[in-house]
Amino acid sequence: MLSGSAGLHGGAGAENGQKTRSHKSSGASISAAERSAQASPSVPSVIAKRILSPAVIFALAAAVLLLGIAALPQGVVPDHRVNELLVAHRHQVAAVGAAALAAAIIILAFH
């Protein structure tokens, strides 16, 4: 019975040794990946720097404002003239908002 339990412990030790070896080899590949990440900046870090551009902030603010106005229900605007104007030109306001959003995305991608 002792030899059976020793065999189990020996097998477990061998498995742990294998795991340690595979962990060491995967650790080497992680450090290689870290080295390549340091050599070239990642996309999220580049976007994080570009997001602070005044042009991007303005385009995103315009897009949110225009798309929000286009999404207003008909009875929310108290002035009937503004309400009629919004009803008549809702699609145009939404299109300009979508264009502002597309401009913000383009600025983020190519600025």
N, C-alpha and C positions, 0 to 999 in steps of 0.2 A: 504494500500500500504506500509505503514511503517512496518507493521508486516511481510509482505512478504519479504521486504529487510532485516529486522532483522533476519528473518529465514535463508536467504541466508548467511548473515554474520555469524550467529551462526553455520550454516552447514560448512562454510569455516573454521571457527575457530576450529570446531571439526575435520575437515580433517587435518588441520595443526597440531593439537594436536596429531592425530594419526601418521602423518608423523614424528613428533618430537619423539614420542615414538618408532616408528619403526627405526628411525635413531639412537636413543640411543641404541636400542638393536643390530642394525647392527654394531654400534661403538664398542660395547662390544665384538662382534665376531671378528672384525678387530684387536682389541688389543690382543685377544687370539691368532690370527693367527700371529701377530707380535711377540708375546712371543715364539711361537713354531718355527718361523723362526730364532729367536735369539739363540734358544737352539741348532739347527742343521744348519750348514752352507748350503746355497743354492748352487745348481750346478753351476750357472754362476760365483759365487765368487770363487769357487774352480778352475774352468777352467781358470779364469783370473789370478790366482796365478801360475798355471802350464804353461801358455802360454809363460812365461818369461824364461822357462828352455832352456838352450843352445841346448839340443838335439832336442827339438821341433822346435826351430828356424832354426837349420841346416836342419832338415828333410823337413820342409815347403819350405825353400829356394831351396833345391835340387829338390823337386817335381815341383816347379814353373819353374825352369831352364830347367829341362829335358822335361817336358810337353811342354814348350814353344819351345824348339828346335825341338821336334817331330812334332809340328804343323807348322813349317816353310814351306812355299811353295817351290817348286823345284827350281825356278829361283832366289831366294833371296841370296843364298850363292854364292859369286863370284868365289871361287876356285872350279874348276870342280871336283877335287878329293874328296874334302870334301862333295860336293854336291852328288856325286855318292855314297859315304859312307853313307850319311844320307838317301838317297833313299833306299839303300839296307838294312839298319838296323833301319828304322823308327819305326817299330812295337816293336822292342826290347827296343829302347830308351823310347817309350811311356809306355811300361810295367814297366821299372825301375822307371819312374816318378810316375806311379800309385802306385808302391810298396812303394816309398818314402812318398807319401801322406797317404797311409794306415799306415805306420810306425808312422807318425806324429799324426794321429788320435789315434792309440793305445797308444802312449806315453802320449797323453793328457788324455786318459781315465784311465790309470793304473799307472801313475807315482806318 
